[in-house]
Amino acid sequence: MPKAKTNLVIVESPSKAKTIGKYLGSDYEVKACMGHLRDLPKSTMGVDLEHDFTPVYQPVKGKEDIIRDLKASAKKCDQIYLATDPDREGEAISWHLQALLGIPDSQVNRVTFNEITRGVVTRAIQNPRAIDQDLVDAQQARRILDRIVGYQLSPLLWKKVRRGLSAGRVQSVATRLVVDREEEIRAFQPQEYWTIDVNLARQEKHGAFTARFYGDPKKRDLHNEDEVNGVIASVQGKPFTVESVKRTEKKRSPAPPFITSTLQQEASRKLGMTPKRTMALAQQLYEGVEISGIGAVGLITYMRTDSQRISEEALAAAKDYILGRWGEQYYYGEPHRYKTKSAAQDAHEAIRPSNVSLDPERVRADLNKDQFRLYKLIWDRFTASQMACALYDNVAIEASCGVNKFRANHQSLKFAGFTALYEEGKDDEQEEVQSPLPDLAEGEGLNLTGVQPEQHFTQPPARYTEATLVRAMEEKGVGRPSTYASIISTIQDRDYVIKKEKRLWPTPLGEVVTGLMKERFQDIIDVAFTAHMEQQLDQVEEGKLPWKQVLADFYAGFHKDMEEAEEALKDTRLKVPEEETEEICELCGRKMVIKYGRFGRFLACPGFPECKNTKPIVEHMPGRCPKCGAGMLKRKSKRGFAYYSCERGAECGFMTWDVPTEFDCPSCGQTMFKKSGRGASKPFCINEACPNFLPEDQRGYRRKPAASVEAAEAEAAAEETKEAEAAAPEKKPAKKPAAKKTAVKKTAAAKAPRKKAEAKTE
């Protein structure tokens, strides 16, 4: 008979439980709670605003079996270890677990791991601590703040803008950043400026180069063509002289290891990953992956951090690895420590590989494609941070013609250093690389061989990408490392912001809601106020400020703003401008507009209700229809599932749930498809007559029920027609009073969707 377990360890996820379980041995039972098991109710506020903001927690619906199982295991074990993530959220989950399982304070064993490796896990289990109530209170304060804003502000948006809308405390500020940037772009007035490049050749030796006008002799900007012509006239046909030649060696230091915000930015720039996707993959790497010959191991340290601190053990390991692989000249010379920003919480180390000797190629076969790409990015960045500086030879030449000065620069790599492994990505366009300069001497004569004046105009500020929005939020103190990904995902899910050409654009809906917030809720939408709230939550975490005092101070102003807004807008309903497209309604000839429905954006005729034509917004895909050779489109079904069909629609009839790729089958030449969803997916051929054909049951996932494209399009069109009717201005004819019984039913039906939408406001 197997020996009974005497210790219970509770973590959030099954993968984390699997990894930790292999380290602890047979005396420990490791179980996953699957996140929060107790929370505020979904259908009501759940906070007593009249009595000191007391929250009303209840078990999360749908997790009864998990709670029952954990309670049963807890009764049989002598010791219970709460090993949720090492942050506010993880601390709160442990606190709720303590309450649900009835663990006395004197018997609480709270353990945390910055990395999930055998040594760290073993040491943590041997040194448990009590639950940090300050961390819990900081999480409670944030949760209740967001609940108050969401549950009181969202109904106002329903009444004054559109049903189904929701508002969030930090998400509203992120939306404002995108809207404000769009307003800057619209208000931007381009300014004219000119540059003059001259082609110069040596008089006695071979060699030529290009230099740019600098000034006469002080720096001077050229604003119009007349100024340019004046400079050109003053140098035309006259000799130039090399005024100075400066040769210097420049050092370039490696970037520090990742923190949460920089990881999200770099993954967006280099890997094209959204912050949400980046954090999901990082969580998998942190919790543990099965590595051949080793077993389950957490590959990276905890990924929600704002600290650039590195443990001495990790610094020593990086040194040994660099010396062994590249040699002493590629090592920084001493442990390279980076300074953490003063406003950072510094609760955890920087994001780094838990074992630097597990280089990316060593684990490549055990990771899916995206896991490997992200792990390589983290491993490269950390290892490079301990490598030697890159060295560059820089040459700066100044040539003169009378009082006019022209300059040229060139930089060449002398020693690669850390750039042999990694270089940081950039958001902005880089300057053109100049050609090498000849070996000139001061006083040397030069001949003018050509003049190239060029007109330019200043450019408006660039729209945010997901990476630059994360950077802006970090710089302005909006949100915290654990919230950036969810904020950016939420404002897109709510259709306040859309992503086009990798840039974030505000929708008309986002602009209207932001305008209302600016007018009536200046504190909520104010960047500085939101940053101050984050600082107050940090003070709660540090035990310097009572959490209920933070709530009381916030609610006093917010409640007053709500009352004033209700009064000022009692007879007002704000209209969201329609986005006109170039798509022509085939029924009436009008230009169709974009509307928003339950499953996102769709095209509708502006002539509603006379014309009820609607269309899905389709996305052109690579590849060709295997049935007729026409193009492929991505569409959405009534239930929001993506499918792929021939652009000829019902005329052809082809549709599939598999994703068309840009690859052609080497045997039959038809477009190859791949499994939908995330992760590594190898293209396959769906041509049954081809020797490379891959049957449906071997494509890696459970197939959805077969359906014709006509049926899929019909259900999507029917749903969109309903949404168009719901989105149209209310012009209802007078109705006779309904019977009492019917009225009761309608009232109940009317309440149901409100509860469902209110649950989305957090």
N, C-alpha and C positions, 0 to 999 in steps of 0.2 A: 504494500500500500504506500503511495507517495507521501512524502513528508509534508505536513501542513505548513503553509507559508506563515511566517511570524511578523513580516514587515510588509506594509502596503505603501507603494510610491505612486502618487497621482500626478500625471502630466497632462498636457492638452491634447496631443495627437497620437494616433497609433504608431506612426513612424518614429516619433521621439521615444515612445514606450518601448518599441522593439530594440532601438539602439541602446537605451539605458539598461534594459532588462538583461542584455548580453554581458554587461559589465558587472552587474551586482550579484549574480549567482542565484542559487536555488532557494535561499532564505527570503528572497524579495519577490513580491508580486507587483508588477508595474502595469497600471491601467490608465487609459485615456479618458478624460472627462469631456473631450470634444468642445472645449471653450467654456463659455459661461453656462452654468446650470441654474443660476438665480439672477433675476434682472427686474427692471421696472416693467410693469404690464404694458402690452402693446396698445390696448384699446382705450386706455385712460391715461391721464397725466401721471399718476402714480407718485406725486409729490404733494405733500400738504403745505401749500403756500401760506396758510394762515397760522401754522404752528411750527415755526422754526425750520421749515423746509425738510420735514421728516420724510424720507423716501419709503415707499411701500414696495418691498421686494417680494417676488413670488417665483416658484420654480418655472423654468422656461418650458413652454408647451412643446410637447414632442420628445422631451428628454426624460420622461418618467422612467423608462427602462434603464437608462444609464444611472440615474439617481438610485434606483432600487438595487442595482447590481453593486454600486460603490458602497452603499450602506451595508449590504450583506457582507462584502469583503472586509469592511472596516470593523465589523463586530468580531470577526475571527482573528484579527491581527493585533499584536501587542503594540506595535509602533506604526504611526501613519506619517508619511513624509509628503508634504505638499511641494511639488517640484515644478510649478508653472513658470512661465517666462520671467526673466529678471527685470521687469519694468512695472509701471503703475498698473497696467492692465493685468499682468500676471499676478501681482500682489493682491488685486481685488478679486481675481478668480479664486485664489487660495483662501481669502477671507470668507467668500461665499461658501466655499467647500467646507470650511470649518463650521459654519453655521448649519449647513444642511446635514452634515454628518455628526453634529453634536459633540465636537472635540473640545474639551476644556482648554482654556488658555495655557494652563500649566503643562499640557501634553502636546502642544502644537510643535511640529518639527518642520520649519520652513527652510527649504534648500534651493539654491539657485546655481545655474551653470552659465558662465560666459562662453564656454565652449563645451561640446559634448564629446569628451575623450575619457578614456578609462581613469587616468590619474585625477582629472578635475572632478569627475562624478564621484569617485571614491572619497576624495577629500571633503567634498560638499556634504555627503551623507554622514560623514564622521563629525561634522561641525555644523549642526543645524542651528537655527535661530528662531526667535519669535516673529510673528507677522508684524511688519512695519506699518503701524496704523496711519502714520503721516502719508505714506504712499497711497494707502487705501483711500484716505480722505481727499487727496488730490484728485484721484480718479473719480470719486463720488461727486466732487464739486464740478468737474468737467462734464460728467454725464448729466447731472441735473441742470447745469447751465444750458446745455444743448437741448435737453428735453423742454425746458421752459420756453426757449426761443422757438423751437420747432412746433410745439403744440399750441402756442398762442399766436404766433405770427402767420403760420400756414393758413389757418381759417380766414384770416384777413385777405391773403392773396387769393383764396378761393372766391371770396365775395367781390373783390375789386379788380381782379385780372382774369383768372380762369380757374375752373374747378380742377382739382387734382394736383395743384402746385404745392410745393413745399419749400421751406426756408431753413437754413442752417446758420449757426453763428459764424463759424470760420469759413464755410463754403461761400457765404455771401460776400466776404471780403475777397476771396480768391476770384470770384466772378467779377467783382469791381475792378480788380487789377487788369483783367482782360478787357473790360469795357472801357476803362480809362485809357488804356493803350490805343484802342480803336479810335477814341475821340481825339487823342493826340495826332494820330495819323490823318484823320479828316481835317483837322485844323492846321496841319503842317503847310507852311508856305516855302517852297523850294527857293534856295538862294543860288544865284549863278556864281561860279568861280572857274578860273582857268589854270592850266599848268603849261609850262613850256619845257620840252625836252630838246636837248641839243646833241647832235652826233659829233663827237670830237675824235680826231685822228692824230697820232704822233707825227711830228715833222721829220724826224731822222730815223726812226725805227718803225717796225711793223707793230700794229696794235691800235685798236679803236674801242671806244666805249660811249655810253650815253649818260649824260648828267642832267639834273633837273634844276630849273631856276629856283634860287633861294631868296635873294633880295639884292638891294643896291645901296649900301652893302648890308644894312640890317634886314632882318626877315620882313618880307612884304607879300601880302596876298594880292592876287590879281582878280579883279571883280568883273571886268568887261573886256570886250575885244579891243577897244581903244587903248587900254593900258597894255595889253599884250602886244599890239602893233608897235607901241612905243619902245618896249624892251627889244623886240626883234630888230627894229631899225637901228638901235644903238649898238648891236653886236654884229649885224650883217656885214660880211667881208672883212672883219677885223680879227686879229690873232688872239688866241687864248693862252693863258699861262697857268701851269700847275701851281697854285698858291700854297697848298699844304697836302701832305700825305701822312695819315696817322694809322699806325698798325697797332692793334691791341689784341689781347687774348681775353675772351669773355667766358665766364663759367655759367652753366645753367644747371640749377639744382633739380633733383627729382621731386615730383609731387608727393605729398604725404599720403599715407594709406587712406582708404575710403572711410568716410562716415556715411550715414544714411543718405543725406542729401546729395553728396558728390557721387555716390554709387548710382543713384537714380539718374543723375544728370549724365554721367558717362555711359551708362547702359542705354540711355535714350540716344545719345550722339553716335556711339560706336556700334551698338547692336540693334538699334531700332526698337527697343523694348519700352513699353509703357511703365511708369513707376509701379503700377499695380502688379504687372507681370514680373517685374524685377524683384519685388518683395516676396511674391509667392515662391519664386525659384530660390531666393536666398533662404527662405524658411526651410525649404526642403534640404538644402545643403547644410544648414545649421543642425537640423534635427537628425540627420543621418542617412547615409547611403551605403548599400552593400558593396564593398570593394573586394575584388578577387584576392584571395590569399590573406585578407585581413579581417573581413566581416563587416558588420555595420559600424560606421564611424561618422561623426559629425565633421564635415570638411572645413567649415568656416566658423568663426566666432559669432557672437550674437550680432544681428544685423540692424538693430534699432539703437543707434548710438550717435552722439554728437561729440565724442571725445576722440582725440588723435593720440592718446596714450597707448604705448605698446609695452607688454610685459618684458622683463629682462630675459626670461627664458626664450621668448620668441625672437628677441633681438640677437641672442647668441646663436640660435638655430639658423637665422637668416645669414649671419656672418659665415658660419661653417659651410652652408650651401653655396654661397657666392664664391668663397675661396676655392671650394672643391670643383666648381663647374667653370668659372671664368678666370680665376686667378686673382692675386692680390691687387693688381692695378685696377680691377673693377669693383673693389670694395671701397666704401666711403672713407674708411680709415679708422672709424670709431662708431659705436652705435649712434645712429641718426635719430634723435628724439625730436618730435614736433610739438610745438606749443598749441595747446587747446585754447579756443576762444574763451574770453572771460565770461560770456553769457551761457556757456555750455554747462550741462548738468554733470558731465564727466562721470557718469555712473558705470560705464563699461569701457572696455578697450575699443580701439579702432577696429574696423572690419578687416580681418586677415585670415589666411589659411590656418587651421588649427595645427597642422603639421606641414611645414614648408617642404619637407622631403617628398611629400606626395604631389609632385609636379603635375600639371595638367595632362601631359601625355601618359603618365603612369596610371591615371584613373579614367582616361578617355573612354575606354571600352565599357566602363560601368555606369556612365552617365548618358542621359539622352542629349540631343543636340543642344538644346537651350541651357540645360544644366552645365554642360561642358563650357559653353561660350561664357557664361557668367562666372563660373569658377576660374576659368583662365584669366578673365579680366581682373578678378580680385587677387588671384595669385600673382599675376604680373605686376600689378600696381604695388602690392606690399613688398615683393622682392626688389623691385626697382627702387623703392623708397630707401633701401639700404645700400644702394650701389653708388659708385663714384659719379661725380658731376660730369656732364658733357662739356668738352672744351671746343671753342670756336675761334678761328682766326678772323678778326674783323678789320677791314680796310676801309677808311673814309677819305675820300679825295675831294678837295675843293679847288675848282678852277675859276679863274676870273677873266673878265673882259671889260676893262675900264672899271667902273664901280659895280658892275653886275657880277654876282656870285652864283656859281652853279655847283651842285654837290652830287656825289655818287657814292654808294656804299655797297660792299659785298661781304658776305659772311660765309665761311666754309668750315665744315666739320673737321676738327683736328683729332679729337678722341671721342669715341661714341659714348663711353660710360654707360649710364642707365638707359640711354636711347637704343642700345643694342637689344633691349628687351621690351621697352614700353615708352610711348609718348602720349601725353594727355591730349584728348580731343579738344576742339575749339568750337564755340557756337558761331563766331563771326568769321566772315570770309578773310582769308589770309592775303597778304600783299604778294604781288608777283615776285618770283625769285629772279634776282638780277644776274646777269652773266658775269663771269669773273673779270676783274679789272687787270689791265696790263701793269707791269712792274714800273711804275712812274717814279720820277724824282722831282723834288721841289725845284721850281724855276724852269722846268722843261716847257718848251713851246708846243702848242697844239693848234691844229687847223679845224675850222668849222666846216663840216661836210653836209649838215642838214639841220633843219629846225622843224619841230613838230608841236605846234600849239594845239591844245585840246580843251574844249568846253566841257564843263561838268555842272551838275546841280546837286546840292545837298539832298540827302535821302531822309525820308521820315524814319522814326524808330521802327525797328522790326517787330512784328507781332511775336508774341510769346510762343515758344515751343514748350512741350512738357518739361524739358530740361531747364529752360530759362525761367519758367514759372516757379519751379521748385527752388531755384537759386534766389529769385525775388522774394519768395515767402520766407526763406531762411534769413536773408539779409534784413527783412523788415520785421522779423520776429513773429510772423503769422504761422500758427500751428507749431508742431513739434515733429521730430524725426518719425515718430510712429504714425503721424496723421497725413503727411504729404501725399502719399499714394492714394489714400481713400478720398481726400479732398478733390484731387484732380479727376479721379474717376467719377465722383458724385456729380460735379458740375457738368460733366458731359452726359451722364445718365439722365440728368434732369432737363437736358436740352437747353441749358443756359449758355453753353459753350459747345462749339463743334470743332472738329479737327479737319482742316483742309490743307492739302499739300504740306503736311507735317507741322502746320501752324495752328494756333488756337484763335478762333474767331468768335465773338459774341453773337448770339442769335438775337433777332428782334425781341423775343421773349426775355432773354437775359438782360437786354438793355432796358426794357420797360420795368422789370422787377427791380433792377439796380437803381433806376431813376426814382422809383417809389421809396426804396430804402434810403437813398440819399436825402430825400425830402423829409421823410417822417421818422427815420431811425438812424440819425447821424452817428450815434455811438456804435451801434451794431455794425455799421458799414465802414466805420473809421479804422484805418490800418493801425494807427498809433494806439487807439483804445483797445483793439484786439490784442496787440502786442503786450500792452500793459496787463491785460487779463492773463496772458500766458505767464508773465512774470509773477503775478499773484498766485497762480497755481503752483509755480515753482517754490514760492515762499511757503505754501501749505505743505508741500512735499518735504521741505526742510524743517518743518515744525515751527515756523516763525509767524504764522497767520492762521487763525481759526477758519476752517472751511465754510462754516455757515455764515460767518461775517462777510466773506467774499460774495456769497449768494445774496445776502441781504442788501449789500451795497449796490450790487448789479440790478437787483429786481426793483429797487425803488425808482431808479431812472427809467428802466424799461417799461414798467407798468404805467408810468405817467405818459410815456411816448405812445403806448398802445391806446390809452383812453383818448388822447388828443387826436391820434390818427383815425380812430373809429368815428369821432365827431366830425372831423374835417372832411372825411371821405364818405359820409353816410349816404349821399345822393350821387356818388361818382362811381363809374366803372371805366377802368382804363382799357383802351383798345390796343392790341398788339398788331403792329403793321404786318401785312402779308408780304412774304418774300416772293416776288415775281420771278418766273423762270422763262427760258426760251422755248419750253415744251408747249406745243399748241394742242388745245383740246380738239380732238377730231370730230366731236359732236357739234360744237358751236363756234369754233375758231378763236376763242379767247386764249390768252397766254395763261397757262396753269400756274398755280401758286403752291407754296409749300405749307402744309399744315402738320400739326402734331397730334398723334393719336396714342393709343395704348401701347403700341409696339414701336413708337418712334415716328419719324418723319414720313410723309407720303405726299403725292401730288393730288391736288383737287382743283376742279374748275371754279373760278371765282363767281360764276353765274348761279351758284346754288341759291335757292332751291329749284330754279327753272332747269338748270343743268346739274345733274348729280354725278357727273363723270369723275372717277378717281383712278389713280395709277400708283403702283409702288415706285419708289425711287430705286432705280436699278443701278448696279455697278458692273461695268464691263470687266470680264475676266480674261486671262490669257487662254490660248488654245482655241480649238475648233470643235463644233458639235460633231460627235462621232456618227450621227445619223445622216446629216445633210451637209456638213462642212461649214455652216454659218458660224457667226460669233457666239460666245457664251456670256450669259448674264448671271449675276448673283441676285436672288430675290429672297423675300421673307414670306413664310406662310402665316396663316391667321394666328397661330399660336406663337409666332415670333421665331420659328426655326429657320435658319438659312438653308436654302437649296439652290441648285444651279440648273439653268435651263437654256435651251436654244433661244437665240434672240428672235426667232420667227414665231415663238410662242406655240399656240395651239395648232398652227399650220404644220409644224414639225412634230411637236409632242414630246421631245426628249427632255427628261429631267433626271437629276440624280442628287443624292446627298453628299457625294464625294466631290472634292475640290479639284477643278481643272488646273493643270500646271502649264508652264511654258515648254515642257519637255515633250518630245515626240518619241514614240516607241521605236526602237531600232529595227524591229522586225516588220511591223505593219505600217509604220509611219503615222498612226493616229495619235491624237493628244493623249498623254498619260494623266492619270488622276492620282490624288493622294487622300489619305484618311483625314477627315475634318477634325478640328480640335487642336490643342497645343501639343508640343513635344515633337520628338523626331518622327518623321513619317516618310517612308520611301515611296516614290512614285510607282504606280503599277498600271498595267494595261487592262481596260475593261472590254476589249474586243474579243468576244467568245471564239472567233475564228482564228485568233492569233495564238501562237505557241507560248507567248508570254502572258496570256490571260490569267488574272488572279481572281478566283471565285469570291463571291461576297462574304462567305463565312470565314475566309482567310485574310480579311482586310483589317482585322485588329479591333473591331468593336461590334456591338450588337446592332443589327440593322434596324432602321426605322421602318414602319409599314410602308409597302410600296404604294405610290399614288401617282396618278397622271398629272402632267403639268396643267391640264385644263382644270382639274379639281383644285389643285393648289392655288392657281391664279384666281379661280372663282371665289374661294373662301377668303383670300386676301382682299379681293375687290369688295366683297360684301362687308367685311369688317371695316374697310376704309370708308365706305359709303356711310356707315353708321357713325364713324368718327367725324366725318365731315358735317353730318347733321348736328352732332353734339357740339362741334366747334363753332357752328354758325350762330349769328346773333339770334336771340330768342324772339321769334315772331309767331306766337302761338294764338290761334283763335280762341275765343271764349268757350269754355266748356261748361256743361251742366254739372251741378254738384253731384259728386259720386255718392253712392250708398255708403253708410257708415262702415260696414264690414270691409268694403273695397278700400275706403280711405285708410283704414288701419293697416291694411296690407301694403299700401303704397308708402305709408310713413315708415314702416319697418324696412322696406326695400331701399328707401332713400337713405336711411341711417347706415346701412351696411357698407356701401362704398366709402362713406366718410371715415368709418373706423379703419378700413383697409388703407386708405390714403394717409391717415394720420400716423399710421405705424411707420411710414416712410420718412417722416419729417426729421429724424435724428441725423 
